[in-house]
């Protein structure tokens, strides 16, 4: 079959690919603990479920305006004002089928061929692929582990050209869990203003932070920054609503209008009962603190275990629910007579020989690293750690 040429320009999502392989192996009777999926193991809070059920029973099942109904827009605006102290108008808000959908709409509406888009590396797997799908060019800026995975600002300055259209920020970050320092965000915003570049701030993990970490949203840095920033957020991570597919973006009205036009020709409105459930979600975060505390305990157990393994080093993540250890000390070693070549090879060996399934770091732009989600039970984490130790003991 002659598929469109664009299908050759981007890759399958590595996280979905690994998670799918593990699910298939487990369906065949294997016992692989999946550390691959970025999905909280906590269920959606009951009050959100009940709001969806009530909407369905009340007959709220018809089309809404493409960008979302008045209730969800109002709730997003009020929530953003409460949490960030920043005001938006309804023509500056669009609700979509998840934050990923919002990001896709942004890339399609904003980027042209030959535009360049700055992406901090390590990066979430979909950023460069969405840029490529828009015909634009991803340009990567290094975030060294030695700097807590904060961006190298001098590298950023060197990568800005006349073709630079936007900078994508993700803090807290997937895959590293890094929370960019306030100074770093201010410097990025200053560069954006001086060089007339847009900022796309993916804040999907903003409520999952530890030890008082406070992600700084660029939209809080004054009108010059706000008017060139698109803030993206959603319900999957904070509210454990991954399957509900609800996200949103706030930004300049002309861009939101373009995203709405695009969405109107692709998906139309987000699922109507989910909009009403999301209104309820934004009004009550009282369930979250105990869940974040549980994530912190899991993080501490995993990071300590990684740093106790010879040849492995792991930066302590300040947010999200991922650890991103460096396995450089294992690359080149052998297990059962087989030399470990790279992060993909190591991932496959861990799945096949240890029954542990992370995601290879190369998918995030960081060879020799592996991403482990700790959005799974402590019992699974402890069993996974034991399996890693047993694997490590066989290395030569």
C-alpha positions as CSV (number, residue, x, y, z in Angstrom):
1,X,0.0,0.0,0.0
2,X,1.2,3.5,-0.8
3,X,0.9,5.4,2.5
4,X,1.4,9.1,2.8
5,X,5.1,10.1,2.9
6,X,4.5,11.9,6.2
7,X,4.1,8.4,7.8
8,X,7.9,7.9,7.3
9,X,8.8,11.2,9.1
10,X,8.0,10.1,12.7
11,X,8.2,7.1,15.0
12,X,5.7,5.1,17.0
13,X,5.4,6.1,20.6
14,X,8.1,4.1,22.4
15,X,6.1,4.1,25.7
16,X,3.1,2.7,24.0
17,X,5.2,0.2,22.1
18,X,7.0,-1.2,25.2
19,X,3.8,-1.2,27.2
20,X,2.0,-3.1,24.4
21,X,4.8,-5.7,24.2
22,X,4.7,-6.3,28.0
23,X,0.9,-6.6,27.9
24,X,1.3,-9.2,25.1
25,X,3.9,-11.2,27.0
26,X,1.8,-11.2,30.2
27,X,-1.3,-12.3,28.2
28,X,0.9,-15.3,27.1
29,X,1.5,-16.2,30.7
30,X,4.8,-14.4,31.3
31,X,5.3,-12.3,34.5
32,X,6.7,-8.9,33.5
33,X,6.3,-5.9,35.8
34,X,5.7,-2.9,33.6
35,X,7.4,0.3,34.6
36,X,6.6,1.7,31.2
37,X,3.2,3.5,31.3
38,X,2.8,7.1,32.5
39,X,-0.5,6.3,34.2
40,X,-1.4,6.7,37.9
41,X,-2.5,3.4,39.4
42,X,-5.0,5.3,41.6
43,X,-8.6,5.2,40.4
44,X,-10.5,8.3,39.3
45,X,-12.0,9.9,42.4
46,X,-15.7,8.8,43.0
47,X,-17.1,12.4,42.9
48,X,-15.7,12.8,39.3
49,X,-17.3,9.5,38.3
50,X,-20.6,10.6,39.8
51,X,-20.5,13.9,37.9
52,X,-20.1,12.0,34.6
53,X,-22.9,9.6,35.5
54,X,-25.2,12.5,36.4
55,X,-24.5,14.3,33.2
56,X,-25.3,11.1,31.2
57,X,-28.5,10.6,33.2
58,X,-29.5,14.2,32.8
59,X,-29.3,13.8,29.0
60,X,-26.2,15.9,28.6
61,X,-24.9,13.8,25.7
62,X,-25.2,16.0,22.7
63,X,-22.6,18.0,20.8
64,X,-21.2,21.1,22.4
65,X,-19.3,24.0,20.8
66,X,-16.0,22.6,19.4
67,X,-13.8,24.3,22.0
68,X,-15.9,23.1,24.9
69,X,-19.1,24.2,26.6
70,X,-19.4,27.3,28.7
71,X,-19.2,25.3,31.9
72,X,-15.8,23.8,31.2
73,X,-14.3,27.0,29.9
74,X,-15.5,28.9,33.0
75,X,-14.1,26.1,35.3
76,X,-10.7,26.2,33.5
77,X,-10.5,30.0,33.7
78,X,-11.4,30.0,37.4
79,X,-9.0,27.2,38.2
80,X,-6.1,28.9,36.4
81,X,-6.9,32.2,38.2
82,X,-7.0,30.4,41.6
83,X,-3.8,28.4,41.1
84,X,-1.6,30.8,39.0
85,X,-3.3,34.2,39.6
86,X,-3.6,34.8,35.8
87,X,-6.8,35.7,34.0
88,X,-8.0,34.5,30.6
89,X,-11.1,35.2,28.5
90,X,-13.2,32.4,27.0
91,X,-11.9,33.0,23.5
92,X,-8.5,32.2,24.9
93,X,-9.5,28.7,26.1
94,X,-9.9,25.4,24.2
95,X,-10.8,22.0,25.7
96,X,-9.5,19.0,23.7
97,X,-9.3,15.2,23.9
98,X,-6.3,15.2,26.3
99,X,-3.3,17.4,26.7
100,X,-1.6,15.4,23.9
101,X,-4.4,16.5,21.5
102,X,-4.0,20.1,22.6
103,X,-0.3,19.9,21.8
104,X,-1.0,18.3,18.4
105,X,-3.5,21.1,17.7
106,X,-0.9,23.7,18.6
107,X,1.8,22.2,16.4
108,X,-0.6,22.0,13.4
109,X,-1.9,25.5,13.9
110,X,1.4,27.2,14.6
111,X,4.2,25.5,12.8
112,X,5.0,25.8,9.1
113,X,7.6,23.9,7.0
114,X,11.1,25.2,7.7
115,X,10.2,26.5,11.2
116,X,12.5,25.4,14.0
117,X,11.1,24.3,17.4
118,X,13.4,24.1,20.4
119,X,12.9,21.0,22.5
120,X,14.8,20.3,25.8
121,X,16.4,16.9,25.9
122,X,15.6,14.5,27.5
123,X,12.1,15.1,26.1
124,X,8.7,13.5,26.1
125,X,8.6,11.2,23.0
126,X,5.7,13.0,21.3
127,X,7.2,16.5,21.1
128,X,9.7,15.9,18.2
129,X,7.2,13.7,16.4
130,X,4.4,16.2,16.5
131,X,6.8,18.9,15.2
132,X,7.9,16.6,12.4
133,X,4.2,15.9,11.5
134,X,3.8,19.7,11.1
135,X,6.7,19.8,8.6
136,X,8.9,21.7,11.0
137,X,12.3,20.9,12.4
138,X,13.0,19.9,16.1
139,X,16.1,21.4,17.5
140,X,17.4,19.9,20.7
141,X,18.9,21.7,23.7
142,X,20.8,19.7,26.3
143,X,19.6,19.3,29.9
144,X,22.5,17.6,31.7
145,X,21.9,15.2,34.5
146,X,24.7,17.0,36.4
147,X,22.5,20.1,36.3
148,X,19.5,18.3,37.7
149,X,18.2,18.0,34.1
150,X,17.8,21.8,33.9
151,X,18.4,23.3,30.5
152,X,21.8,24.5,29.5
153,X,20.9,28.2,28.8
154,X,24.0,28.9,26.8
155,X,23.2,25.9,24.6
156,X,19.7,27.4,24.2
157,X,21.0,30.7,23.2
158,X,23.3,29.1,20.6
159,X,20.4,27.2,19.1
160,X,18.1,30.2,18.5
161,X,18.0,31.3,14.9
162,X,15.8,33.4,12.7
163,X,13.8,30.2,11.9
164,X,13.0,29.5,15.6
165,X,9.2,29.6,16.1
166,X,8.7,28.2,19.5
167,X,10.3,26.7,22.6
168,X,8.6,23.7,24.4
169,X,8.8,23.7,28.2
170,X,7.8,20.6,30.3
171,X,8.2,21.2,34.0
172,X,7.9,18.9,35.9
173,X,9.4,16.9,33.1
174,X,8.6,13.6,31.5
175,X,10.9,11.5,31.6
176,X,13.3,13.1,34.1
177,X,10.9,14.4,36.8
178,X,13.0,17.6,36.8
179,X,11.3,20.8,38.0
180,X,13.1,23.7,36.2
181,X,14.3,26.3,38.6
182,X,12.5,29.7,38.6
183,X,15.7,31.3,37.4
184,X,15.8,28.9,34.4
185,X,12.2,29.7,33.5
186,X,12.8,33.4,33.7
187,X,15.8,33.1,31.4
188,X,13.9,31.1,28.9
189,X,11.1,33.6,29.0
190,X,13.5,36.5,28.5
191,X,15.0,34.8,25.5
192,X,11.5,34.2,24.0
193,X,10.6,37.9,24.4
194,X,13.9,39.2,23.0
195,X,13.8,36.9,20.0
196,X,10.1,37.0,19.4
197,X,9.6,33.3,20.0
198,X,6.5,31.5,21.3
199,X,6.5,29.4,24.5
200,X,4.5,26.2,24.7
201,X,4.4,25.3,28.4
202,X,3.2,21.7,29.1
203,X,2.2,21.7,32.7
204,X,0.4,18.4,32.9
205,X,2.5,17.3,36.0
206,X,2.3,20.6,37.8
207,X,0.4,19.3,40.9
208,X,2.7,16.2,41.4
209,X,5.7,17.7,43.1
210,X,7.7,16.8,46.2
211,X,9.5,18.6,49.1
212,X,7.9,21.9,48.4
213,X,9.0,22.1,44.7
214,X,7.1,24.9,43.0
215,X,7.0,24.8,39.2
216,X,7.0,28.4,37.8
217,X,4.6,28.9,34.9
218,X,5.8,31.4,32.4
219,X,2.3,32.9,32.1
220,X,2.9,34.4,35.5
221,X,5.9,36.5,34.4
222,X,4.0,39.5,32.9
223,X,2.0,40.4,29.8
224,X,5.0,40.3,27.5
225,X,5.5,36.6,28.3
226,X,1.8,35.6,28.7
227,X,0.9,36.9,25.2
228,X,3.4,34.6,23.5
229,X,2.8,31.6,25.8
230,X,0.4,28.7,25.3
231,X,-0.3,26.9,28.6
232,X,-1.3,23.2,28.2
233,X,-2.7,21.1,31.0
234,X,-5.2,18.3,31.5
235,X,-6.8,15.7,33.7
236,X,-4.9,12.5,33.1
237,X,-2.2,12.7,35.7
238,X,-3.5,14.9,38.6
239,X,-7.0,13.5,38.5
240,X,-6.1,9.9,37.4
241,X,-8.3,10.4,34.3
242,X,-6.1,9.0,31.6
243,X,-8.8,7.2,29.8
244,X,-11.3,10.1,30.0
245,X,-9.2,12.1,27.4
246,X,-9.7,15.6,28.6
247,X,-7.1,18.4,28.3
248,X,-7.0,22.1,27.5
249,X,-4.9,24.9,26.4
250,X,-4.9,28.6,27.1
251,X,-3.2,31.2,24.9
252,X,-3.6,34.0,22.4
253,X,-7.1,34.3,21.0
254,X,-5.9,34.0,17.3
255,X,-4.1,30.8,18.0
256,X,-7.0,29.3,20.0
257,X,-9.3,30.2,17.1
258,X,-7.0,28.4,14.7
259,X,-6.8,25.4,17.0
260,X,-10.6,25.4,17.2
261,X,-10.9,25.5,13.4
262,X,-8.6,22.5,13.2
263,X,-10.4,20.6,15.9
264,X,-13.7,21.3,14.2
265,X,-12.5,19.4,11.2
266,X,-10.9,16.5,13.1
267,X,-12.6,15.5,16.3
268,X,-15.2,18.2,17.1
269,X,-15.8,18.8,20.8
270,X,-14.4,16.8,23.7
271,X,-16.8,14.1,25.0
272,X,-19.7,15.9,26.5
273,X,-20.3,14.1,29.8
274,X,-16.5,14.2,30.4
275,X,-16.6,18.0,30.2
276,X,-19.1,18.1,33.1
277,X,-17.0,15.6,35.0
278,X,-14.0,17.8,34.5
279,X,-15.9,20.8,35.8
280,X,-16.4,18.9,39.0
281,X,-12.8,17.8,39.1
282,X,-11.4,21.3,39.0
283,X,-13.4,22.3,42.1
284,X,-11.9,19.7,44.5
285,X,-8.3,18.7,44.9
286,X,-8.6,17.4,48.4
287,X,-8.0,13.8,47.3
288,X,-4.5,14.6,45.9
289,X,-2.2,15.2,48.8
290,X,-2.2,11.5,50.1
291,X,-1.6,10.3,46.5
292,X,1.4,12.6,46.1
293,X,2.8,11.4,49.4
294,X,2.5,7.8,48.2
295,X,4.3,8.7,45.0
296,X,7.0,10.3,47.1
297,X,7.5,7.1,49.1
298,X,7.7,5.0,45.9
299,X,10.2,7.5,44.4
300,X,12.4,7.3,47.5
301,X,12.5,3.5,47.4
302,X,13.3,3.4,43.6
303,X,15.9,6.1,43.6
304,X,17.7,4.6,46.6
305,X,17.7,1.2,44.9
306,X,19.0,2.5,41.6
307,X,21.9,4.4,43.3
308,X,22.8,1.2,45.3
309,X,23.3,-0.7,42.0
310,X,26.9,-0.7,40.8
311,X,27.2,1.2,37.5
312,X,23.9,3.0,37.9
313,X,23.2,6.7,38.9
314,X,19.9,8.3,39.4
315,X,19.0,12.0,40.0
316,X,16.3,12.4,42.6
317,X,13.2,13.7,40.6
318,X,11.4,16.7,42.1
319,X,8.1,16.0,40.3
320,X,6.0,13.8,38.1
321,X,6.2,10.0,38.7
322,X,9.3,8.9,36.8
323,X,12.8,8.0,37.7
324,X,15.4,8.3,34.9
325,X,18.6,6.4,36.0
326,X,21.8,6.4,34.0
327,X,22.8,2.8,33.2
328,X,26.0,3.7,31.4
329,X,27.9,1.4,33.8
330,X,26.0,-1.6,32.4
331,X,26.5,-0.9,28.7
332,X,29.2,-3.1,27.4
333,X,28.9,-5.6,30.2
334,X,27.5,-9.1,29.5
335,X,24.8,-11.3,30.8
336,X,24.6,-15.0,30.0
337,X,27.4,-14.4,27.4
338,X,25.5,-11.6,25.6
339,X,27.1,-8.1,25.6
340,X,24.7,-5.2,26.3
341,X,24.8,-2.8,23.3
342,X,22.6,0.1,24.2
343,X,19.4,1.2,26.1
344,X,17.1,-0.6,23.7
345,X,19.1,-3.8,24.0
346,X,19.2,-3.4,27.8
347,X,15.4,-2.8,27.9
348,X,14.8,-6.0,25.9
349,X,17.1,-8.0,28.1
350,X,15.5,-6.8,31.3
351,X,12.0,-7.7,29.9
352,X,13.1,-11.1,28.8
353,X,15.5,-12.1,31.5
354,X,14.4,-10.2,34.6
355,X,10.7,-9.7,34.0
356,X,11.1,-5.9,34.4
357,X,9.9,-3.5,31.7
358,X,11.2,0.1,31.6
359,X,11.4,2.4,28.5
360,X,14.7,2.9,26.7
361,X,16.2,6.3,27.2
362,X,17.1,6.7,23.5
363,X,13.3,7.3,22.9
364,X,13.6,10.4,25.0
365,X,16.9,11.6,23.4
366,X,19.1,10.1,26.2
367,X,21.0,7.0,25.3
368,X,22.1,4.8,28.2
369,X,19.3,6.0,30.4
370,X,16.1,4.1,31.2
371,X,12.7,5.5,32.3
372,X,11.0,3.8,35.2
373,X,7.5,4.9,36.1
374,X,6.7,4.5,39.8
375,X,2.9,4.9,39.2
376,X,2.5,1.3,40.4
377,X,2.1,-0.4,43.8
378,X,4.9,-0.5,46.3
379,X,4.7,-4.3,46.2
380,X,5.4,-4.3,42.5
381,X,8.2,-1.8,42.9
382,X,9.9,-3.9,45.6
383,X,9.5,-7.0,43.5
384,X,10.9,-5.2,40.5
385,X,13.9,-4.0,42.5
386,X,14.7,-7.6,43.6
387,X,14.6,-8.6,40.0
388,X,17.0,-5.8,39.0
389,X,19.4,-6.9,41.8
390,X,19.3,-10.5,40.6
391,X,20.0,-9.3,37.0
392,X,22.8,-7.1,38.2
393,X,24.4,-10.0,40.0
394,X,24.8,-11.9,36.7
395,X,26.6,-9.1,34.9
396,X,30.2,-9.7,34.0
